[in-house]
Amino acid sequence: MIRTPATLALLLAAAITMVACRQSIPNPQFDARKTDQTVRNLTFDNVKVNRKPTPELLTPPSDPYLLGPGDIVEIEIAEVPGTLDRTFVMPDGMVYYNLAGGIHAEGLTQKQFGEKLTQALKKDYSNPLVNVSLVEVRSRRYWILGRVFKPGLYPLRQPTTLLEAISDAGGLFTSSFSGFTEELADLSNSVVIRNGRILPVNFEQLVHHGDTTQNIYLHHNDYIYLPSSTSSTVLLLGAVALPQAIGYKDKLTLIDCIAQCKGPSKNAYLKEVVIVRGTLHDPQAAVVNLHNILTGKETNVLLQPGDIVWVPNRPLELLESTVELVFQDAARTIASGEGSRIAGGDEDPVLSIPLSTSSSSSP
């Protein structure tokens, strides 16, 4: 086939167009080696955060205990021999006892359940006096994971404070290999998560300074996480192909970090990537134009252990609210990873990282 100059020109234009289109979409086979490896240190701005427990968090729950699936109860009809029985609330919320058959107990107090059971037993007993005792709480619980001696899932039998929860878990994990007792929990970045949000608790003030204004009461499904003070990772979250914690070795750059997570996702907004450094109560943040770095218009960025890199999918709003969003995202990631580890019985953590480290750390 004979190609005229016009035909060759059209083919060349098509090839250029295909390459341009391909480069405009984040590459699933992202290769950091194709970018400029010159690095620079970032200048961070302090971010004001208001993290002080409200009076509601310091007030013990006053609502009565409601029975739920898994709770063990002991039932007896007074002065009727052979009626003492120990049973539990089934997954469908029912309790099966004696001639009464199945009685719905979920969402009822002990007194309400006893009255309902009494009515059901009147068909076979004359004025039965029913005693119901809660033997073991299993439907209300909280998680405490990380650097404590006995991490796991704990029942919430009565109003329980954060200090009581840490004590019940055996206290903070320590080591004496160096010749003196060393605390291995990073209190500056420890968190209590409720309904996917970090509660404003300062663990350092609570544990080291006895500040009772930080000693909040726990609720059902609260999650307490005390990260390791010896962890050395960078957490990459947001619009990337594989969000994860990345072990810090030698000098880790932003491009290296993005590459290990298989590159940005298609909906990533690369002009305002946020890097958070510092503690939960004294964070610092920097906004980086990753698009300009990838295209060689700006120099690559050097990260530090404990940094959180967050790739948004839209332009940022206020920096303070953005940093709070980054912390919430990090907390949910940690909770999900640690919860999966405990549920699966893995000996090694799926994800064990601090939210960040002190701003004075260096690579």
C-alpha positions as CSV (number, residue, x, y, z in Angstrom):
1,M,0.0,0.0,0.0
2,I,1.3,3.4,-1.0
3,R,1.0,6.1,1.7
4,T,0.8,9.6,0.5
5,P,2.2,12.5,2.7
6,A,-1.3,13.4,3.6
7,T,-2.1,9.8,4.8
8,L,1.1,9.7,6.9
9,A,0.2,13.0,8.4
10,L,-3.2,11.7,9.4
11,L,-1.7,8.6,10.9
12,L,0.8,10.6,12.9
13,A,-1.9,12.9,14.2
14,A,-4.0,10.0,15.3
15,A,-1.1,8.4,17.1
16,I,-0.4,11.7,18.9
17,T,-4.1,12.0,19.9
18,M,-4.1,8.4,21.3
19,V,-1.0,9.1,23.4
20,A,-2.4,12.3,24.7
21,C,-5.7,10.7,25.7
22,R,-3.9,7.8,27.3
23,Q,-1.8,10.2,29.4
24,S,-4.8,12.3,30.5
25,I,-6.2,9.2,32.4
26,P,-4.4,7.9,35.5
27,N,-2.2,5.0,34.4
28,P,-3.2,1.7,36.2
29,Q,0.5,0.7,35.7
30,F,1.9,3.8,37.4
31,D,5.7,3.9,37.3
32,A,7.5,6.3,39.6
33,R,10.8,5.8,37.7
34,K,9.3,7.9,34.8
35,T,9.1,11.0,37.0
36,D,11.7,13.4,38.2
37,Q,13.3,12.1,41.4
38,T,14.6,15.5,42.6
39,V,13.0,16.0,46.0
40,R,12.1,18.9,48.3
41,N,11.0,19.4,51.9
42,L,7.5,20.9,52.4
43,T,6.4,23.9,54.4
44,F,3.5,23.0,56.7
45,D,0.8,25.3,58.1
46,N,-0.6,24.8,61.6
47,V,-4.2,23.8,61.7
48,K,-6.5,24.9,64.6
49,V,-8.6,22.1,65.9
50,N,-11.2,22.2,68.7
51,R,-10.9,18.9,70.5
52,K,-12.4,19.3,74.0
53,P,-15.0,16.8,75.4
54,T,-18.5,18.2,75.7
55,P,-20.5,17.8,79.0
56,E,-22.6,15.1,77.3
57,L,-19.6,12.9,76.7
58,L,-18.7,13.1,80.5
59,T,-22.2,12.1,81.7
60,P,-22.9,8.5,82.4
61,P,-25.6,7.0,80.3
62,S,-28.9,7.0,82.2
63,D,-31.0,4.9,79.9
64,P,-32.0,1.5,81.3
65,Y,-30.4,-1.6,79.9
66,L,-32.3,-3.1,77.0
67,L,-31.9,-6.8,76.3
68,G,-30.4,-7.9,73.0
69,P,-29.2,-11.0,71.1
70,G,-26.6,-13.0,73.0
71,D,-27.5,-11.7,76.4
72,I,-27.8,-14.6,79.0
73,V,-30.7,-14.4,81.4
74,E,-31.7,-16.6,84.3
75,I,-35.5,-17.2,84.8
76,E,-37.4,-18.8,87.7
77,I,-41.0,-19.0,88.8
78,A,-40.9,-18.3,92.5
79,E,-41.9,-21.3,94.8
80,V,-42.2,-23.6,91.8
81,P,-39.6,-26.3,92.0
82,G,-37.7,-27.2,88.8
83,T,-38.4,-23.9,87.0
84,L,-35.0,-22.4,87.3
85,D,-33.4,-22.1,83.9
86,R,-30.6,-20.2,82.2
87,T,-31.1,-19.3,78.6
88,F,-30.2,-16.5,76.2
89,V,-31.7,-14.0,73.8
90,M,-31.7,-15.6,70.3
91,P,-30.5,-13.8,67.2
92,D,-34.1,-13.2,66.3
93,G,-34.7,-11.5,69.6
94,M,-36.7,-14.3,71.2
95,V,-36.3,-16.1,74.5
96,Y,-37.6,-19.6,74.8
97,Y,-38.7,-20.7,78.3
98,N,-40.8,-23.4,79.8
99,L,-44.4,-23.6,78.8
100,A,-44.4,-20.0,77.7
101,G,-42.6,-20.9,74.4
102,G,-41.0,-18.0,72.6
103,I,-41.2,-14.5,74.0
104,H,-39.8,-11.5,72.2
105,A,-37.2,-9.9,74.5
106,E,-35.0,-7.7,72.3
107,G,-35.4,-4.0,73.1
108,L,-37.1,-4.7,76.5
109,T,-35.8,-4.0,80.0
110,Q,-35.6,-6.9,82.5
111,K,-38.8,-5.7,84.1
112,Q,-40.7,-5.4,80.9
113,F,-39.6,-8.8,79.8
114,G,-40.5,-10.3,83.2
115,E,-44.0,-8.8,82.9
116,K,-44.4,-10.1,79.4
117,L,-43.3,-13.6,80.4
118,T,-45.6,-13.5,83.4
119,Q,-48.6,-12.9,81.2
120,A,-47.6,-15.8,78.9
121,L,-47.2,-18.2,81.9
122,K,-50.7,-17.3,83.4
123,K,-52.2,-19.9,81.0
124,D,-50.5,-22.7,82.9
125,Y,-49.7,-21.2,86.4
126,S,-51.9,-19.4,88.9
127,N,-50.5,-15.9,89.6
128,P,-46.9,-16.8,88.7
129,L,-44.2,-14.7,90.3
130,V,-41.4,-14.6,87.7
131,N,-37.8,-13.5,88.5
132,V,-35.6,-12.5,85.6
133,S,-31.9,-11.9,86.2
134,L,-29.3,-10.7,83.6
135,V,-26.4,-13.1,84.0
136,E,-24.1,-11.9,81.2
137,V,-24.1,-9.0,78.8
138,R,-23.2,-9.8,75.2
139,S,-25.3,-7.4,73.1
140,R,-23.6,-4.2,74.4
141,R,-19.9,-4.0,73.9
142,Y,-16.9,-1.9,72.9
143,W,-13.6,-2.5,71.2
144,I,-10.2,-1.7,72.6
145,L,-7.3,-2.6,70.4
146,G,-3.7,-1.6,69.8
147,R,-1.0,-1.4,72.5
148,V,-2.8,-2.7,75.5
149,F,-2.1,-6.1,77.2
150,K,-5.5,-7.6,76.5
151,P,-6.9,-6.1,73.3
152,G,-10.3,-7.3,72.2
153,L,-14.1,-7.0,72.5
154,Y,-15.5,-6.2,75.9
155,P,-19.1,-6.2,77.3
156,L,-20.5,-2.9,78.4
157,R,-22.3,-4.1,81.5
158,Q,-22.6,-0.8,83.3
159,P,-21.5,2.8,82.8
160,T,-17.8,2.5,81.9
161,T,-15.3,5.3,81.5
162,L,-12.3,5.3,79.2
163,L,-9.8,4.8,82.1
164,E,-11.8,1.8,83.3
165,A,-11.7,0.3,79.8
166,I,-7.9,0.7,79.6
167,S,-7.6,-0.9,83.1
168,D,-9.9,-3.8,82.1
169,A,-7.7,-4.4,79.1
170,G,-4.6,-4.8,81.3
171,G,-3.3,-1.3,80.9
172,L,-0.9,0.1,78.4
173,F,1.6,-2.2,76.8
174,T,5.1,-1.6,78.0
175,S,8.6,-3.0,77.4
176,S,11.7,-3.3,79.6
177,F,14.2,-4.6,77.1
178,S,16.1,-1.3,77.2
179,G,16.7,-1.6,80.9
180,F,13.8,0.6,81.9
181,T,10.0,0.4,81.4
182,E,9.0,2.0,78.1
183,E,5.5,2.8,77.1
184,L,4.8,1.4,73.7
185,A,1.4,3.2,73.0
186,D,1.4,6.4,71.1
187,L,-1.0,8.4,73.3
188,S,-0.8,11.6,71.3
189,N,-2.5,9.8,68.4
190,S,-4.8,7.4,70.3
191,V,-8.5,7.7,69.4
192,V,-12.0,6.8,70.5
193,I,-14.2,6.4,67.5
194,R,-18.0,6.6,67.7
195,N,-20.3,6.1,64.7
196,G,-17.3,6.6,62.4
197,R,-16.2,9.9,64.0
198,I,-13.2,10.6,66.3
199,L,-14.3,11.9,69.7
200,P,-12.3,14.9,71.2
201,V,-10.3,13.0,73.8
202,N,-6.7,13.8,74.7
203,F,-5.2,10.5,76.0
204,E,-2.0,12.2,77.1
205,Q,-3.8,14.6,79.4
206,L,-5.9,11.8,80.7
207,V,-3.3,9.1,81.4
208,H,-0.2,11.2,82.2
209,H,-1.8,14.2,83.9
210,G,-4.9,12.8,85.4
211,D,-7.2,15.2,83.6
212,T,-10.7,13.8,84.4
213,T,-12.3,16.2,81.8
214,Q,-11.0,13.7,79.2
215,N,-12.4,10.6,80.9
216,I,-15.5,10.1,78.8
217,Y,-18.1,7.4,79.2
218,L,-18.3,4.7,76.5
219,H,-21.3,3.8,74.4
220,H,-22.3,0.6,72.6
221,N,-19.9,-0.1,69.7
222,D,-17.3,2.5,70.7
223,Y,-13.9,1.7,69.3
224,I,-10.7,2.6,71.2
225,Y,-7.4,2.4,69.4
226,L,-4.0,3.0,70.9
227,P,-1.4,2.8,68.1
228,S,2.2,1.8,68.5
229,S,4.8,4.4,69.3
230,T,7.4,2.4,67.3
231,S,5.5,2.2,64.0
232,S,7.1,3.7,61.0
233,T,4.6,4.1,58.2
234,V,3.0,6.5,55.8
235,L,-0.8,6.2,55.3
236,L,-2.1,6.9,51.8
237,L,-5.9,7.4,51.6
238,G,-8.6,8.7,49.3
239,A,-8.8,8.5,45.5
240,V,-6.0,6.0,44.8
241,A,-6.2,2.5,43.4
242,L,-5.1,0.7,46.6
243,P,-5.3,2.8,49.8
244,Q,-2.9,1.3,52.4
245,A,-0.2,1.8,55.0
246,I,3.3,1.9,53.5
247,G,6.3,1.0,55.5
248,Y,8.9,3.8,55.7
249,K,12.3,2.8,54.4
250,D,15.1,5.2,53.6
251,K,13.7,8.2,51.9
252,L,10.1,7.9,50.8
253,T,8.7,10.4,48.3
254,L,5.2,11.3,47.4
255,I,5.6,9.7,43.9
256,D,7.0,6.5,45.5
257,C,4.0,6.4,47.8
258,I,1.5,6.9,45.0
259,A,3.3,4.2,42.9
260,Q,3.1,1.6,45.7
261,C,-0.7,2.2,45.8
262,K,-1.0,1.5,42.1
263,G,-1.5,5.2,41.1
264,P,-4.4,7.6,41.5
265,S,-7.9,6.5,40.6
266,K,-9.8,7.9,37.7
267,N,-11.8,10.4,39.8
268,A,-8.7,11.8,41.6
269,Y,-8.3,15.5,41.9
270,L,-4.6,15.8,41.7
271,K,-4.2,19.6,42.0
272,E,-4.8,19.6,45.8
273,V,-3.3,16.5,47.5
274,V,-3.2,17.0,51.3
275,I,-0.3,15.8,53.5
276,V,-1.1,15.9,57.2
277,R,1.8,15.8,59.8
278,G,1.8,16.2,63.6
279,T,-0.5,14.9,66.3
280,L,-4.3,14.8,66.5
281,H,-4.3,17.8,68.8
282,D,-1.6,19.8,67.0
283,P,-1.8,18.9,63.3
284,Q,0.0,20.6,60.4
285,A,-1.0,20.3,56.8
286,A,0.4,21.1,53.4
287,V,-1.4,21.1,50.0
288,V,0.6,19.7,47.0
289,N,-0.2,19.9,43.3
290,L,0.5,16.3,42.4
291,H,-0.5,17.0,38.7
292,N,2.4,19.5,38.4
293,I,4.8,17.0,40.0
294,L,3.8,14.3,37.6
295,T,4.2,16.6,34.6
296,G,7.6,17.9,35.8
297,K,6.4,21.4,36.6
298,E,7.1,21.0,40.3
299,T,9.7,19.0,42.3
300,N,8.8,15.8,44.0
301,V,8.0,15.8,47.8
302,L,9.9,14.1,50.6
303,L,7.6,12.4,53.2
304,Q,8.2,11.5,56.9
305,P,7.2,8.5,59.0
306,G,3.6,9.0,60.2
307,D,2.5,11.3,57.4
308,I,-1.0,10.9,56.1
309,V,-1.4,11.5,52.3
310,W,-4.9,12.1,51.2
311,V,-5.9,12.3,47.6
312,P,-9.3,14.1,47.2
313,N,-11.8,13.5,44.4
314,R,-12.9,17.2,44.2
315,P,-11.4,20.6,45.1
316,L,-10.8,21.2,48.8
317,E,-12.9,23.4,51.1
318,L,-11.5,24.9,54.3
319,L,-8.2,23.4,55.4
320,E,-9.4,22.8,59.0
321,S,-12.5,20.8,57.8
322,T,-10.3,19.0,55.3
323,V,-7.8,17.9,58.0
324,E,-10.7,16.7,60.2
325,L,-12.0,14.7,57.2
326,V,-8.6,13.2,56.7
327,F,-8.4,12.1,60.4
328,Q,-11.9,10.6,60.1
329,D,-10.9,8.6,57.0
330,A,-7.8,7.4,58.7
331,A,-9.7,6.4,61.8
332,R,-12.2,4.3,59.8
333,T,-9.4,2.6,57.9
334,I,-7.6,1.7,61.1
335,A,-10.8,0.5,62.8
336,S,-11.8,-1.6,59.8
337,G,-8.3,-3.2,59.6
338,E,-7.9,-3.9,63.3
339,G,-11.5,-5.1,63.6
340,S,-11.0,-7.6,60.7
341,R,-7.8,-8.8,62.3
342,I,-9.6,-9.6,65.6
343,A,-12.6,-11.1,63.9
344,G,-10.4,-13.3,61.8
345,G,-8.1,-14.3,64.6
346,D,-4.9,-13.2,62.7
347,E,-1.9,-12.9,64.9
348,D,-0.4,-10.1,62.9
349,P,-2.3,-6.9,62.4
350,V,-3.9,-6.2,59.0
351,L,-3.3,-2.5,59.6
352,S,-1.4,-1.2,62.6
353,I,-0.4,2.5,62.1
354,P,-0.4,5.7,64.0
355,L,-2.6,8.5,62.7
356,S,0.5,10.6,62.6
357,T,3.7,11.2,64.6
358,S,5.2,14.2,66.2
359,S,6.1,17.0,63.8
360,S,9.7,17.0,64.9
361,S,10.4,13.5,63.5
362,S,12.8,13.3,60.6
363,P,13.5,10.7,57.9
